[in-house]
Amino acid sequence: MFSGLCIAMVWLPWSARAQAVPDDDVRGRLIGEGLQAASAGDHARAIALFNQAGRIEMRPGLRAALAQQHAALGHQREACDLATRAVDEARGDLARPENGRALQAGAAVASTACPQVGRVHLVFPMEAWRGAGVTVQGRALDPSGEEASVAVDPGEAPVQVLAPDGRSFRMDVTVRAGETAEVRVVLLRPAAIVRPEPVVTTPVVRPEPVVTTSDVPAPERPAREGPGAGPWILGGAGALSLALMGVFYGIETSALASCNVQGNLAYCLPSSVDTVRSNTSTWAMAGNVALGLGLAGIAGGVIWWVAGVKSEQEPVTVGLNPQGFTVGGRF
């Protein structure tokens, strides 16, 4: 419940100066609306209005009022922090009557809220706090001297400090409720990043292998696919020669029949006997030659074909004898 003491310490200093400065009018209006919200139990709205007024001018009495509103919402860390600061500020200027009331209200909130939270007390090296960014348990802290104290929730409380010159500090501390952990800040420069020098390696040149004739495999003989068309051409030529033989013998027979059907030249005219004999002997010789060529062509084609088919099995032998020629081999 929002106490009358808080109303007095916030309202009276404002009402005395409300007409002096225009900003005080705005601040006074915000404080008045915040007091009404606090009396109605709307503590969140009261906090928002008091913070707006505090951005114009924050005084110990207004800070103590904020501590009361946070305590009403169960924000013990914020309530303890605000109440402690209100007490310290009020003690520094007790000549103001309102600061006495702020001191009393802040001490009352601190006595109930602070035992439920922990505190981190920071000790900075000489002048190291100036311009340093400080974060405690995720909250930014603006230190105003070589020592600073901040309320934290019980448990793990990370502390981070970053100085303007690049030096930094980090530590995780564990704080229990009602206790204070002291942290002495030691700023360290970031470790230099050492980049390794590139290692240059010389490629190893391997000699080309020497290939000898013994290492080279012998070329494979292409597989035979039969004797081909040669035997058929040779056999065809032989058959053509036999056909010519028949023609030549026919011409010879016709020459003889022109003189005597019996083949007796005695019945031919004397002037044609020599001519008939010359013609018949010529055609007979041509027939014999054609016969020989035909038989040789046919025989050669047969031998060629057999030799081509059986060359991978057994050799084919050809022999001549008084009765003709012989062909040997497995067929």
C-alpha positions in Angstrom: 0.0 0.0 0.0 1.3 3.4 -1.0 2.1 5.3 2.3 1.3 8.9 3.1 5.0 9.5 3.9 5.8 8.7 0.2 3.1 11.2 -0.9 4.5 13.9 1.3 8.1 13.4 0.3 7.2 13.5 -3.4 4.4 16.0 -3.5 5.5 18.8 -1.2 8.9 19.6 -2.7 7.3 19.8 -6.1 4.4 22.0 -5.1 6.8 24.5 -3.6 8.5 25.0 -6.9 5.8 24.2 -9.4 5.6 27.7 -10.8 9.4 28.3 -11.0 10.5 26.4 -14.0 8.3 25.1 -16.9 9.9 21.7 -16.7 8.8 21.5 -13.1 5.2 21.9 -14.3 5.6 18.8 -16.4 7.5 16.9 -13.7 4.8 17.9 -11.1 2.0 16.7 -13.4 3.7 13.4 -14.0 4.3 12.9 -10.3 0.7 13.8 -9.5 -0.6 11.2 -12.0 1.8 8.6 -10.7 0.6 9.2 -7.1 -3.0 8.7 -8.2 -2.1 5.5 -10.1 -0.2 4.2 -7.0 -3.2 5.0 -4.7 -5.4 3.0 -7.2 -3.1 0.0 -7.0 -1.8 0.5 -10.6 1.9 0.1 -9.7 3.1 -0.5 -13.2 1.6 2.8 -14.5 3.0 4.6 -11.4 6.5 3.3 -12.2 6.2 4.5 -15.8 5.1 8.0 -14.8 7.7 8.3 -12.0 10.4 7.3 -14.5 9.3 10.0 -16.9 9.4 12.5 -14.1 12.9 11.3 -13.1 14.2 11.9 -16.6 13.5 15.6 -16.0 15.0 15.5 -12.5 15.6 12.5 -10.2 15.7 13.2 -6.5 16.0 10.9 -3.4 12.3 11.1 -2.7 11.2 10.1 -6.2 13.7 7.3 -6.2 12.3 6.0 -2.9 8.8 6.2 -4.4 10.0 4.0 -7.3 11.5 1.5 -4.9 8.1 1.2 -3.1 6.3 0.5 -6.4 8.8 -2.2 -7.5 8.5 -3.8 -4.0 4.7 -3.9 -4.4 5.1 -5.8 -7.7 7.7 -8.2 -6.2 10.6 -6.8 -8.0 12.9 -7.2 -5.1 16.2 -6.6 -6.9 15.0 -3.3 -8.4 13.4 -2.2 -5.1 16.6 -2.9 -3.1 18.8 -1.1 -5.7 16.6 2.0 -5.8 16.0 2.1 -2.0 19.8 1.9 -1.3 20.6 4.7 -3.7 17.8 6.8 -2.3 19.2 6.4 1.2 22.8 7.2 0.1 21.6 10.3 -1.8 19.4 11.5 1.0 22.2 11.2 3.6 24.4 13.4 1.3 22.0 16.3 1.6 20.0 16.2 4.8 19.6 20.0 4.8 16.6 19.5 2.6 13.6 18.6 4.7 12.2 16.2 2.1 15.5 14.2 2.1 14.8 13.2 5.7 11.5 11.7 4.7 13.2 10.0 1.6 15.8 8.5 3.9 13.2 7.1 6.2 11.1 5.6 3.2 14.2 4.2 1.4 15.5 2.5 4.6 12.1 0.9 5.1 12.0 -0.6 1.6 15.7 -1.7 1.8 15.1 -3.5 5.1 12.6 -5.8 3.5 13.8 -6.1 -0.1 17.6 -6.4 0.3 17.6 -9.5 2.4 15.9 -11.3 -0.5 18.5 -10.5 -3.0 22.3 -10.5 -3.3 24.7 -7.7 -4.0 27.9 -7.4 -6.1 30.4 -4.8 -4.9 32.8 -3.8 -7.6 36.2 -2.3 -6.9 37.9 -0.6 -9.9 41.6 0.2 -10.3 42.5 3.9 -10.2 40.4 5.9 -12.7 39.5 2.7 -14.6 35.8 3.2 -14.0 35.8 6.4 -16.1 34.0 5.7 -19.4 34.0 2.0 -18.8 31.0 -0.1 -19.9 29.9 -2.3 -17.0 27.3 -5.1 -17.1 26.2 -7.1 -14.1 23.8 -10.0 -14.5 22.8 -8.5 -17.9 22.1 -5.0 -16.5 24.2 -2.0 -17.6 25.8 -0.1 -14.7 27.1 3.5 -14.9 29.7 3.6 -12.1 30.4 7.1 -10.6 33.6 6.2 -8.7 36.2 3.6 -7.9 33.6 1.4 -6.1 30.1 0.5 -7.1 27.4 -1.7 -5.6 24.5 -3.3 -7.4 21.7 -5.6 -6.3 21.4 -8.9 -8.2 19.1 -11.9 -8.1 20.4 -14.8 -6.1 22.5 -17.2 -8.2 24.9 -16.8 -11.1 25.9 -13.2 -11.8 28.2 -12.6 -14.8 30.3 -9.4 -14.5 31.7 -7.7 -17.6 33.8 -4.6 -17.8 35.1 -3.0 -21.0 37.5 0.0 -20.8 37.7 2.7 -23.5 41.3 1.6 -24.3 40.2 -1.9 -25.2 41.1 -3.6 -22.0 38.4 -5.9 -20.5 37.4 -8.0 -17.5 35.0 -10.9 -17.1 34.1 -13.0 -14.1 31.1 -15.2 -13.1 30.3 -15.0 -9.4 27.7 -16.9 -7.4 25.7 -14.7 -5.0 23.2 -16.0 -2.3 20.3 -14.0 -0.9 21.4 -11.5 1.7 25.1 -11.7 0.8 27.5 -9.4 -1.0 30.2 -10.6 -3.3 33.1 -8.3 -3.8 34.8 -8.3 -7.2 38.1 -6.5 -7.8 38.3 -5.6 -11.5 41.6 -6.3 -13.2 41.6 -5.0 -16.7 43.6 -7.1 -19.2 44.5 -6.4 -22.8 43.1 -8.8 -25.4 45.5 -11.6 -26.3 47.3 -10.9 -29.6 46.2 -13.2 -32.3 49.3 -15.0 -33.6 48.8 -16.0 -37.2 51.0 -18.9 -38.3 53.4 -18.4 -41.1 52.6 -20.2 -44.2 54.6 -23.3 -44.7 56.1 -23.5 -48.2 56.8 -27.1 -49.3 58.9 -28.1 -52.3 57.0 -30.6 -54.4 58.7 -33.9 -54.8 59.4 -34.7 -58.4 59.2 -38.5 -58.9 61.1 -39.9 -61.8 59.1 -41.4 -64.6 59.2 -45.2 -64.6 61.5 -46.8 -67.2 59.6 -49.2 -69.3 61.6 -52.1 -70.8 60.6 -54.4 -73.6 60.1 -57.2 -71.1 57.4 -55.1 -69.3 55.5 -54.5 -72.5 53.0 -57.2 -73.1 53.0 -58.8 -76.5 50.1 -57.6 -78.7 47.3 -60.0 -78.8 46.5 -61.5 -82.1 43.1 -60.4 -83.4 40.6 -63.2 -83.3 39.9 -64.6 -86.7 36.4 -64.2 -88.0 36.7 -66.8 -90.8 38.5 -66.9 -94.1 36.7 -64.0 -95.5 35.5 -63.5 -99.2 38.8 -64.6 -100.8 38.0 -68.3 -101.1 34.6 -67.5 -102.7 36.2 -65.2 -105.2 38.8 -67.8 -106.2 36.3 -70.6 -106.4 34.0 -68.4 -108.5 36.8 -67.7 -110.9 37.4 -71.4 -111.1 33.8 -72.1 -111.9 33.8 -69.4 -114.6 36.9 -71.0 -116.2 35.1 -74.4 -116.3 32.2 -72.6 -118.0 34.6 -71.2 -120.6 36.0 -74.7 -121.1 32.6 -75.9 -122.1 32.3 -73.0 -124.6 35.7 -73.7 -126.1 35.0 -77.4 -126.5 31.7 -76.6 -128.1 33.4 -74.4 -130.7 35.9 -77.1 -131.5 33.1 -79.7 -131.9 31.2 -77.3 -134.3 34.4 -76.9 -136.4 34.8 -80.6 -136.9 31.1 -81.0 -137.7 31.3 -78.5 -140.5 33.4 -81.0 -142.5 32.2 -84.4 -141.3 29.7 -85.3 -138.8 31.8 -88.3 -138.0 34.8 -86.2 -137.3 36.8 -87.4 -140.4 38.6 -84.6 -142.2 39.0 -86.6 -145.4 35.6 -85.4 -146.6 36.5 -81.7 -146.2 37.7 -79.7 -149.1 41.5 -79.7 -149.4 41.6 -76.0 -149.1 39.9 -76.0 -145.7 41.6 -79.0 -144.1 44.5 -76.9 -142.7 42.1 -74.2 -141.6 39.9 -76.7 -139.7 42.9 -78.4 -138.1 44.3 -75.0 -137.0 41.0 -73.8 -135.5 40.2 -77.1 -133.7 43.6 -77.3 -132.2 43.3 -73.7 -131.0 39.9 -74.2 -129.4 41.0 -77.5 -127.9 44.0 -75.8 -126.3 41.8 -73.0 -124.9 39.4 -75.5 -123.5 42.2 -77.4 -121.8 43.6 -74.2 -120.3 40.2 -73.2 -119.1 39.7 -76.7 -117.6 43.0 -76.4 -115.7 42.3 -72.9 -114.5 38.8 -73.9 -113.4 40.0 -76.9 -111.5 42.8 -74.9 -109.9 40.5 -72.1 -108.9 37.9 -74.4 -107.3 40.6 -76.4 -105.5 42.4 -73.2 -104.4 39.1 -71.8 -103.0 38.4 -74.9 -101.1 41.9 -75.1 -99.6 41.8 -71.4 -98.7 38.4 -71.7 -97.0 39.4 -74.9 -95.1 42.8 -73.3 -94.0 41.0 -70.2 -92.8 38.5 -72.1 -90.7 40.9 -74.7 -89.2 44.0 -72.6 -88.8 43.6 -72.5 -85.0 43.2 -76.3 -84.8 45.5 -78.2 -87.0 47.5 -77.2 -90.1 46.2 -78.2 -93.5 48.7 -80.0 -95.8 48.5 -80.1 -99.5 50.4 -82.7 -101.6 50.7 -83.7 -105.3 51.0 -87.2 -106.6 50.7 -88.9 -110.0 46.9 -89.4 -109.5 46.3 -85.7 -108.6 46.7 -83.7 -105.3 45.8 -84.4 -101.7 44.6 -82.2 -98.9 45.5 -83.2 -95.3 44.1 -82.1 -92.0 41.1 -82.5 -89.7 37.9 -81.4 -91.3 
